[in-house]
Amino acid sequence: MRKLHKAGLLAAGRGGMWNWYSRGERRASIQVRAEDGRVFLTYSATENGERRDYSYLVRLDWTPCQYGGARPWFLCPARGCGRRVAILYGGAVFACRHCYRLAYESQRERDYDRLAGRADKIRRRLGWPVGILNPTPWTKPKGMHWRTFWRLTAEHNRLVGASLEGMSEHLGTVRRGLGRHAGGPR
């Protein structure tokens, strides 16, 4: 939506072709033609090995901005939805992420990945190479108080330990809370 608006393709009577490229080769294109309060999308898509042409309208909604102007939104064209969204995802019919049941990358991330990311953030702050399995140089950045350095180092070590434990659990090599006599490995 933002790119179409910036390119001026949402003004009534305007239109154009939007292309997607991969390695310098055009992979997809869509023709956009704007009318008052809506845009017509015309494109081809391959579904189950069969190439089909599509043409349908998507209604637009505009909300006022704090300091003037207005922000455009698509109203999801999927049957029964109508959500106000900035991005529509392709397929036989363009629809919002809710209709396609898409999750953000952070929603698919496991707990141990989040912990490793937090440890990497500390490693960057300390000037260490990123990656929890990389060697730790144990050098304090110039100008950093020793107390801060030791606090960050302790937090880093705690996060790395918890992340590695989570990875081990996920891989099935360690089971949290199970000892020898509780059905764990002997």
N, C-alpha and C positions, 0 to 999 in steps of 0.2 A: 504494500500500500504506500509506504513512505517513498519508495523509489518512483512509483507511478506518479504520485503527487508532485514530487520534485521535478520530474521530467515534463510536467504540464499535461499529462495524458488523461486527467480526470475532468478537465473543463469540457462542458457540453459542446459537442461538435468536433472534438479532437479525437485523435486515435493514432495508433501506431503498432509496430511489431516489437515484441519483447523476445529476445533470444537468450538461450543458455548455451554456454560453450564448455567443452572439456578437452583439454590438450589441443586447443586451437581449432577444434572441429565442432560445428553446431550440432548440439544433441537434441534440442527442443526449441520450439518457438510458439508464441501465442499472440494472436491479434487482439488488441484492445481497442474498443470504440466506445467513447463516452457519450451519454445522453444526460438529460437532466435527472440527477439523483440515482443514476445507475450506469453500469458499464456492461457491454456485451463482450464475452470471451469466446473466441473461435480458435480451435486447435484440433490436432489429431493426437490420438493416444492408442497405444497397442495394449489390448487386453486379451489375455488367453491366446496370444499369437495372432490375433485378428486386429488389423488397423481400422479404427473408426474415427469419424469426424464428429466433433461436438461444437455446439453453439448455444449458449444460453446467457441469460442476464444475471447480474449480481447487483443487488440494491446497495446503495451507499448511504451512510449516515454521517453527519458532520457535527462535531461538538465544538463549542467555543473554547478558545484558549485564554489563559489568564490575562495576557497582555495584548489581546487582539488577534484577529484571524480565526481560523477554524481548522480543526484536525479531522481528516477523513478516515472513515472506517468502512470495511466491508461488512455487510450483514450476511452471515453464513448462508449459502444457498441450499445446503443440505435440507432435506425434507424434515420439517418439524423443529429446526434449530433456530436460525435467525439471530445468533449471537453476534455482538459487535466485536470484530477482530481486525487486527492489522495484517495478519498473515493467513493466507489460504494455502492448503497443501494439495498438491496435484494428485491426480488419479483419473478415473473415468469422470468424476465430478470433483471440482475443487471444493474443499470443505475445511472447516476449522480443525484444530488439533484435538478438540474434545470429541468431535464426530468420528475422527479416525482413531480415537483412543491412543494418541501419541503422548509420550511422557518426555519431560525435559531430561537432559543427560544427568543432571544432579539427582533426579528422582530415581534413576536406575543405579546410582552409585551405591556400592556396599559400604557398611560402616568402616571397615578396615581401610578402604580407599580414602575415605574422608580423613581418617586419622593420619594416614601417610601424607596426604596433602597438607595437613596442619604441620606435620613434622618438616616437610619440605619448605614451608613458609618460614619456619624458624631457621632452617639451614640457610636460606637466602639471606635472612637478616644477619646471620653470623658470618656470611661470606664463604660458607662451605659448599662443596658441590652438591647439587640437588640429587635426590634419590636415596631412600633410606638404607639401601644396601651398599652405597658408596662408603669408602673409608672416611672416618671422621678425623679431620686434621687437629682438632682441639686447640685452635688458635682463636684468640679473642680479638675482635675488631678494634682498631685504634679508636680511642675516645669512649669506648663502652666501659661502664663501671664493672668491676669484677663481680659484684653482687648480682647485677643483671645478667652477666655472662653465665654464672653458675645456675641462676634460676632458669634461664632459657635452655641450658644444657640438660638440666634435670627434666624439664617439661618435654624436651625433644626425646630423651631416652624413654620416658613414660609412654609417649605417643608411638614411638617405634616398637616398643615391646607389645603394646596393645594391638597395633596394626599387624605385626607378625603373628601374634596369637590368633587373631581373627582370620588371617590367611590360612594358617595351619588348620583351624577348625573347618574352614570352608573346603579345604582339600581333603579333610578327613584324617589328617595325621595326628591331631590332638582333639580330645573332647573335653570341653570346659566342665569342671565340676565332677568328673568321673575319676575315681581312683582305682587302684588295683582290685579292690573288693566290691566295687560298685558296677562291675560289668565292663570295665575298661580293659585295655590290652594287658596281657600278662607277660 
